[in-house]
Amino acid sequence: MPNCTLCPRRCSAPRTPTEGHGFCGLPTTMKIGRIQPHLWEEPPISGTRGTGAVFFSGCTLRCAYCQNGDISHRNAGRSFTPRELSEYLRRLTDAGMESISFITATPYVPQILETLALYRPPVPLVWNTSGYETVETLRLLDGVIDVYLPDLKHRSERMGRLCAGAADYFAVTSEAIREMVRQTGVPQYSENGVMTRGTLIRHLILPGCTSESIALLQWVKDELPAGIPVSLMQQYVPCNGVDIPGLDRRITPREYRRVADAMAALGLPGYLQGPTSATVDFVPSFNAPDSFIGDEHSV
């Protein structure tokens, strides 16, 4: 795939099956850090049996504070062909997953489409993303992805630039989320509460940034159709050696209450994450012997 422009970085760098020279540094051969059941997503994603989480190596945003730095910054993982990935999707299906989640998968959209042509799991397919997507790439997924799970991280150009080197983060992500909502419409749910179609927006509260959080919630209220849920997360923990002033601490209960109260006042539906999530204990292991479903029985 020469001159890759799949993500908003549009670095137009050459990518070969063995080498990547762009922002993500990824070859065209899929690199994946973990494929396992995951029980800790929002209730309509995990349900009672979990989502089949496929954590792709690399990230098109690469936030300085990312808790998954091993895959987002350091590209930990192993190589998969579409046929090999399709076999692991079968394993997840056989394990009874409520959904399948493709996590930070944007650099591999063509390969994922090839994988799904070989085997499409009979459960909702979730696109778990930083939100930093181009509308053109998202349109390749129209009719393929059932549920979008985007982050909505930063409102100001300053914070986008400071945290991810992406001053255009909000401008790009707001248009991407509009496209996701256009594709999926108002959320639909199965009898047991699993989202079968729709968009669920995540927002991670950052320390010292409650005004940005409230501005983002206001945008959701003003600009998107009624009924789009928001997952308000208080799990921020300084990770990945982040050295940005002010981001070296967890959020305070007062900061959380301010944003949660604003969400309630706006009447936005969604989910409030508990304070026990603010720990690195929930960070999964990547590229380890137990990181790939089924492989643990052969080691």
Backbone hydrogen bonds in HBPLUS format (Angstrom, degrees):
<---DONOR---> <-ACCEPTOR-->    atom                        ^
c    i                          cat <-CA-CA->   ^        H-A-AA   ^      H-
h    n   atom  resd res      DA  || num        DHA   H-A  angle D-A-AA Bond
n    s   type  num  typ     dist DA aas  dist angle  dist       angle   num
A0004-CYS N   A0013-ALA O   3.01 MM   9  5.51 167.8  2.03 141.9 137.9     1
A0012-SER N   A0004-CYS O   2.97 MM   8  4.58 125.4  2.28 159.4 153.6     2
A0010-ARG N   A0007-CYS O   3.07 MM   3  5.85 151.4  2.16 123.2 128.8     3
A0016-THR N   A0019-GLU O   2.83 MM   3  5.12 167.8  1.84 155.3 159.4     4
A0028-THR N   A0016-THR O   2.83 MM  12  5.55 161.3  1.87 127.1 133.2     5
A0025-GLY N   A0022-GLY O   3.12 MM   3  5.11 128.6  2.40  95.9 109.8     6
A0080-PHE N   A0030-MET O   2.80 MM  50  5.21 147.6  1.90 145.6 150.7     7
A0057-SER N   A0031-LYS O   2.86 MM  26  5.44 169.3  1.87 134.9 137.7     8
A0032-ILE N   A0078-ARG O   2.93 MM  46  5.48 162.9  1.96 149.3 149.8     9
A0078-ARG N   A0032-ILE O   2.90 MM  46  5.48 156.6  1.96 142.0 139.8    10
A0033-GLY N   A0055-PHE O   2.79 MM  22  5.57 154.0  1.86 162.2 171.0    11
A0287-ASN N   A0033-GLY O   2.71 MM 254  4.85 164.8  1.73 152.2 148.3    12
A0055-PHE N   A0034-ARG O   2.83 MM  21  5.11 160.5  1.86 153.6 159.6    13
A0035-ILE N   A0291-SER O   2.85 MM 256  6.18 163.5  1.87 156.3 161.0    14
A0293-ILE N   A0035-ILE O   2.80 MM 258  6.00 152.6  1.88 166.5 175.6    15
A0036-GLN N   A0053-ALA O   3.17 MM  17  5.56 148.4  2.27 147.5 152.3    16
A0053-ALA N   A0036-GLN O   2.95 MM  17  5.56 146.2  2.07 149.4 147.4    17
A0038-HIS N   A0051-THR O   2.78 MM  13  5.26 141.9  1.92 148.6 161.4    18
A0051-THR N   A0038-HIS O   2.92 MM  13  5.26 161.7  1.96 150.7 147.8    19
A0045-ILE N   A0042-GLU O   2.86 MM   3  5.37 156.0  1.92 122.5 130.6    20
A0046-SER N   A0042-GLU O   2.98 MM   4  6.14 166.3  2.00 162.9 167.2    21
A0047-GLY N   A0043-PRO O   2.79 MM   4  5.06 145.8  1.90 133.6 144.1    22
A0195-MET N   A0044-PRO O   2.89 MM 151  5.01 159.3  1.94 124.7 130.5    23
A0050-GLY N   A0046-SER O   2.72 MM   4  4.07 138.4  1.89 154.1 150.8    24
A0098-GLU N   A0050-GLY O   2.84 MM  48  5.86 163.6  1.87 173.4 175.9    25
A0052-GLY N   A0099-SER O   2.74 MM  47  6.10 170.9  1.75 147.6 149.0    26
A0101-SER N   A0052-GLY O   2.82 MM  49  5.84 162.5  1.85 135.9 141.5    27
A0054-VAL N   A0101-SER O   2.86 MM  47  5.98 164.7  1.88 169.7 172.1    28
A0103-ILE N   A0054-VAL O   2.97 MM  49  5.91 170.3  1.98 163.6 161.2    29
A0056-PHE N   A0103-ILE O   3.09 MM  47  5.93 165.0  2.11 153.1 157.4    30
A0058-GLY N   A0071-ILE O   2.68 MM  13  5.58 161.5  1.71 140.1 141.2    31
A0066-CYS N   A0063-CYS O   3.24 MM   3  5.33 166.4  2.26 115.5 115.0    32
A0064-ALA N   A0163-CYS O   2.83 MM  99  5.43 155.4  1.89 155.9 164.4    33
A0071-ILE N   A0068-ASN O   3.02 MM   3  5.91 141.6  2.17 125.0 132.4    34
A0072-SER N   A0068-ASN O   2.97 MM   4  6.06 175.0  1.97 154.3 155.9    35
A0073-HIS N   A0069-GLY O   2.94 MM   4  5.03 155.0  2.00 123.8 131.8    36
A0074-ARG N   A0069-GLY O   3.16 MM   5  6.54 147.7  2.27 159.0 167.9    37
A0076-ALA N   A0070-ASP O   2.90 MM   6  5.66 165.3  1.92 143.8 145.8    38
A0085-LEU N   A0081-THR O   2.94 MM   4  6.22 165.0  1.96 159.5 163.5    39
A0086-SER N   A0082-PRO O   2.89 MM   4  6.06 155.0  1.96 147.0 154.2    40
A0087-GLU N   A0083-ARG O   3.20 MM   4  6.49 145.1  2.33 141.4 149.3    41
A0087-GLU N   A0084-GLU O   3.17 MM   3  5.25 124.9  2.49  96.1 109.5    42
A0088-TYR N   A0084-GLU O   3.28 MM   4  6.69 150.3  2.37 144.7 152.2    43
A0088-TYR N   A0085-LEU O   3.04 MM   3  5.11 117.3  2.44  97.2 112.6    44
A0089-LEU N   A0085-LEU O   2.92 MM   4  6.26 148.2  2.03 152.2 162.0    45
A0090-ARG N   A0086-SER O   3.08 MM   4  6.38 144.3  2.21 139.4 148.4    46
A0091-ARG N   A0087-GLU O   3.07 MM   4  6.45 148.2  2.18 140.5 149.2    47
A0092-LEU N   A0088-TYR O   3.01 MM   4  6.32 156.3  2.07 147.4 152.7    48
A0093-THR N   A0089-LEU O   2.96 MM   4  6.19 156.7  2.02 144.3 151.0    49
A0094-ASP N   A0090-ARG O   2.82 MM   4  6.05 162.3  1.85 152.9 157.6    50
A0095-ALA N   A0091-ARG O   3.00 MM   4  6.21 132.2  2.24 137.7 150.4    51
A0095-ALA N   A0092-LEU O   3.12 MM   3  5.01 129.5  2.39  91.6 105.4    52
A0097-MET N   A0092-LEU O   3.46 MM   5  6.08 166.1  2.48 151.6 152.7    53
A0096-GLY N   A0093-THR O   2.96 MM   3  5.35 161.7  2.00 112.9 117.6    54
A0100-ILE N   A0124-PRO O   3.01 MM  24  6.44 158.5  2.06 162.4 167.6    55
A0126-VAL N   A0100-ILE O   2.73 MM  26  5.92 169.1  1.75 167.3 167.6    56
A0102-PHE N   A0126-VAL O   2.83 MM  24  6.08 172.2  1.84 166.0 163.8    57
A0128-ASN N   A0102-PHE O   2.89 MM  26  5.82 154.3  1.95 146.9 154.4    58
A0104-THR N   A0128-ASN O   2.97 MM  24  6.27 162.4  2.00 168.1 172.4    59
A0108-TYR N   A0105-ALA O   2.89 MM   3  5.64 163.0  1.92 131.4 137.0    60
A0112-ILE N   A0108-TYR O   2.89 MM   4  6.08 152.3  1.96 159.0 167.9    61
A0113-LEU N   A0109-VAL O   3.01 MM   4  6.22 159.3  2.05 156.5 161.6    62
A0114-GLU N   A0110-PRO O   3.08 MM   4  6.34 148.3  2.19 140.1 148.8    63
A0115-THR N   A0111-GLN O   2.90 MM   4  6.17 149.4  1.99 140.2 148.9    64
A0116-LEU N   A0112-ILE O   2.89 MM   4  6.17 162.3  1.92 154.7 158.1    65
A0117-ALA N   A0113-LEU O   3.07 MM   4  6.26 131.8  2.31 135.7 147.7    66
A0118-LEU N   A0115-THR O   2.95 MM   3  5.29 137.4  2.13 103.7 115.9    67
A0119-TYR N   A0115-THR O   3.03 MM   4  6.43 152.4  2.11 147.3 155.8    68
A0146-ASP N   A0125-LEU O   3.02 MM  21  5.24 139.6  2.19 133.4 145.8    69
A0147-VAL N   A0125-LEU O   3.02 MM  22  6.18 163.4  2.04 157.8 156.5    70
A0127-TRP N   A0147-VAL O   2.85 MM  20  6.33 154.9  1.91 159.1 167.5    71
A0149-LEU N   A0127-TRP O   2.89 MM  22  5.80 169.0  1.90 146.2 142.6    72
A0129-THR N   A0149-LEU O   3.14 MM  20  6.23 156.2  2.20 129.1 135.5    73
A0151-ASP N   A0129-THR O   2.87 MM  22  6.32 136.5  2.06 143.3 157.0    74
A0133-GLU N   A0131-GLY O   2.95 MM   2  5.66 120.8  2.31 111.9  95.3    75
A0138-LEU N   A0134-THR O   3.08 MM   4  6.36 164.5  2.10 151.6 156.3    76
A0139-ARG N   A0135-VAL O   2.99 MM   4  6.19 145.2  2.12 147.2 155.6    77
A0140-LEU N   A0137-THR O   3.00 MM   3  5.34 145.4  2.12 106.5 116.7    78
A0141-LEU N   A0138-LEU O   2.87 MM   3  5.26 148.5  1.97 108.7 118.8    79
A0142-ASP N   A0139-ARG O   3.37 MM   3  4.99 160.1  2.41  93.4  99.2    80
A0144-VAL N   A0141-LEU O   2.87 MM   3  5.08 160.3  1.91 129.8 132.3    81
A0145-ILE N   A0141-LEU O   3.11 MM   4  5.78 163.1  2.14 156.8 158.2    82
A0198-GLY N   A0146-ASP O   3.13 MM  52  6.70 146.9  2.25 156.0 151.6    83
A0148-TYR N   A0198-GLY O   2.96 MM  50  6.48 154.4  2.03 150.0 157.2    84
A0200-LEU N   A0148-TYR O   2.94 MM  52  6.34 162.3  1.97 164.8 167.5    85
A0202-ARG N   A0150-PRO O   2.82 MM  52  6.06 172.9  1.83 158.7 160.5    86
A0152-LEU N   A0202-ARG O   2.76 MM  50  6.02 135.6  1.95 165.1 174.1    87
A0160-GLY N   A0156-SER O   3.18 MM   4  6.41 162.3  2.22 148.2 153.4    88
A0161-ARG N   A0157-GLU O   2.91 MM   4  6.03 158.3  1.96 150.2 155.9    89
A0162-LEU N   A0158-ARG O   2.85 MM   4  5.98 162.8  1.88 149.9 155.4    90
A0163-CYS N   A0159-MET O   2.92 MM   4  5.82 167.0  1.94 147.5 150.9    91
A0164-ALA N   A0160-GLY O   3.05 MM   4  5.65 147.8  2.15 132.8 141.5    92
A0166-ALA N   A0160-GLY O   2.99 MM   6  4.97 169.3  2.00 119.2 116.3    93
A0165-GLY N   A0161-ARG O   2.93 MM   4  4.11 139.4  2.10 116.8 119.1    94
A0169-TYR N   A0166-ALA O   2.98 MM   3  5.29 153.6  2.05 121.6 120.9    95
A0172-VAL N   A0168-ASP O   2.90 MM   4  5.98 166.7  1.92 167.4 170.4    96
A0173-THR N   A0169-TYR O   2.81 MM   4  5.85 170.4  1.82 158.3 161.6    97
A0174-SER N   A0170-PHE O   2.86 MM   4  5.67 162.9  1.89 148.1 152.4    98
A0176-ALA N   A0172-VAL O   3.00 MM   4  6.27 151.2  2.08 145.4 154.6    99
A0177-ILE N   A0173-THR O   2.85 MM   4  6.04 161.5  1.88 155.1 158.4   100
A0178-ARG N   A0174-SER O   3.14 MM   4  6.32 151.6  2.23 137.6 145.3   101
A0179-GLU N   A0175-GLU O   3.11 MM   4  6.38 151.9  2.19 142.9 149.8   102
A0180-MET N   A0176-ALA O   2.93 MM   4  6.30 153.8  2.00 149.0 156.7   103
A0181-VAL N   A0177-ILE O   2.93 MM   4  6.14 164.5  1.96 154.1 157.2   104
A0182-ARG N   A0178-ARG O   2.87 MM   4  6.11 150.5  1.96 142.4 151.5   105
A0183-GLN N   A0179-GLU O   2.97 MM   4  6.22 156.1  2.03 149.9 155.1   106
A0184-THR N   A0180-MET O   3.04 MM   4  6.25 157.5  2.10 149.8 155.6   107
A0185-GLY N   A0181-VAL O   2.74 MM   4  5.24 155.8  1.80 144.4 149.4   108
A0188-GLN N   A0197-ARG O   2.76 MM   9  5.18 156.7  1.81 153.9 155.2   109
A0196-THR N   A0188-GLN O   2.84 MM   8  5.63 151.0  1.92 133.3 142.9   110
A0190-SER N   A0194-VAL O   2.78 MM   4  5.27 155.7  1.83 145.7 153.2   111
A0193-GLY N   A0190-SER O   3.03 MM   3  5.21 161.4  2.06 114.4 114.9   112
A0201-ILE N   A0229-PRO O   3.04 MM  28  6.34 161.2  2.08 159.4 153.5   113
A0231-SER N   A0201-ILE O   2.71 MM  30  6.09 159.0  1.75 156.4 162.2   114
A0203-HIS N   A0231-SER O   2.92 MM  28  6.21 159.2  1.96 167.3 162.0   115
A0233-MET N   A0203-HIS O   2.87 MM  30  5.97 178.8  1.87 161.4 161.0   116
A0205-ILE N   A0233-MET O   3.06 MM  28  6.19 173.7  2.07 164.5 163.1   117
A0209-CYS N   A0206-LEU O   3.13 MM   3  5.42 152.6  2.20 138.4 134.8   118
A0213-SER N   A0209-CYS O   3.11 MM   4  6.46 157.5  2.16 150.4 157.0   119
A0214-ILE N   A0210-THR O   2.96 MM   4  6.21 163.3  1.99 153.8 156.7   120
A0215-ALA N   A0211-SER O   3.02 MM   4  6.19 155.3  2.08 143.4 150.3   121
A0216-LEU N   A0212-GLU O   2.99 MM   4  6.25 152.1  2.07 150.2 157.2   122
A0217-LEU N   A0213-SER O   3.02 MM   4  6.35 157.4  2.07 150.8 157.0   123
A0218-GLN N   A0214-ILE O   2.91 MM   4  6.14 152.7  1.99 146.9 154.7   124
A0219-TRP N   A0215-ALA O   3.02 MM   4  6.30 147.3  2.13 139.8 148.3   125
A0220-VAL N   A0216-LEU O   3.07 MM   4  6.44 157.6  2.12 150.0 155.0   126
A0221-LYS N   A0217-LEU O   3.03 MM   4  6.32 160.7  2.07 149.2 154.1   127
A0222-ASP N   A0218-GLN O   2.87 MM   4  6.07 159.1  1.91 151.6 157.2   128
A0223-GLU N   A0219-TRP O   2.80 MM   4  5.64 159.5  1.84 156.8 160.8   129
A0224-LEU N   A0220-VAL O   3.23 MM   4  5.42 152.4  2.31 134.2 137.3   130
A0230-VAL N   A0269-PRO O   2.90 MM  39  6.35 150.5  1.99 138.2 144.3   131
A0271-TYR N   A0230-VAL O   2.85 MM  41  6.36 150.6  1.94 145.6 152.7   132
A0232-LEU N   A0271-TYR O   2.81 MM  39  6.09 162.3  1.84 173.3 167.1   133
A0273-GLN N   A0232-LEU O   2.99 MM  41  6.13 169.0  2.00 173.6 170.0   134
A0242-VAL N   A0239-CYS O   3.09 MM   3  5.95 154.0  2.16 125.0 130.1   135
A0247-LEU N   A0244-ILE O   3.02 MM   3  5.62 162.2  2.05 139.4 144.7   136
A0256-TYR N   A0252-THR O   3.05 MM   4  6.39 163.2  2.08 156.3 160.7   137
A0257-ARG N   A0253-PRO O   2.91 MM   4  6.12 164.6  1.94 151.8 155.7   138
A0258-ARG N   A0254-ARG O   3.02 MM   4  6.21 156.9  2.08 148.7 154.5   139
A0259-VAL N   A0255-GLU O   3.28 MM   4  6.58 162.2  2.32 151.3 154.1   140
A0260-ALA N   A0256-TYR O   2.87 MM   4  6.04 170.4  1.88 161.1 164.4   141
A0261-ASP N   A0257-ARG O   2.81 MM   4  5.78 159.1  1.85 147.2 152.8   142
A0262-ALA N   A0258-ARG O   3.16 MM   4  6.32 147.7  2.27 134.9 143.4   143
A0263-MET N   A0259-VAL O   2.96 MM   4  6.27 154.7  2.02 151.2 157.8   144
A0264-ALA N   A0260-ALA O   3.02 MM   4  6.30 157.5  2.07 148.1 153.8   145
A0265-ALA N   A0261-ASP O   2.89 MM   4  6.10 156.9  1.94 146.7 153.3   146
A0266-LEU N   A0262-ALA O   2.99 MM   4  6.19 143.7  2.13 144.3 153.3   147
A0268-LEU N   A0263-MET O   3.31 MM   5  5.83 162.1  2.34 163.3 161.4   148
A0267-GLY N   A0264-ALA O   3.00 MM   3  5.05 145.9  2.12  99.7 110.4   149
A0277-SER N   A0274-GLY O   3.30 MM   3  6.06 168.4  2.31 119.0 122.2   150
A0278-ALA N   A0275-PRO O   3.16 MM   3  5.80 170.9  2.17 119.9 122.7   151
A0279-THR N   A0277-SER O   2.80 MM   2  5.59 136.0  2.00 108.2  94.3   152
A0283-VAL N   A0280-VAL O   3.04 MM   3  5.34 164.9  2.07 111.9 116.6   153
A0291-SER N   A0288-ALA O   2.99 MM   3  5.07 165.2  2.01 118.6 118.8   154
A0295-ASP N   A0292-PHE O   3.00 MM   3  5.64 147.7  2.10 133.0 143.2   155
A0297-HIS N   A0294-GLY O   3.33 MM   3  5.83 157.1  2.39 108.0 114.2   156
A0298-SER N   A0295-ASP O   2.89 MM   3  5.37 162.8  1.92 117.1 123.0   157
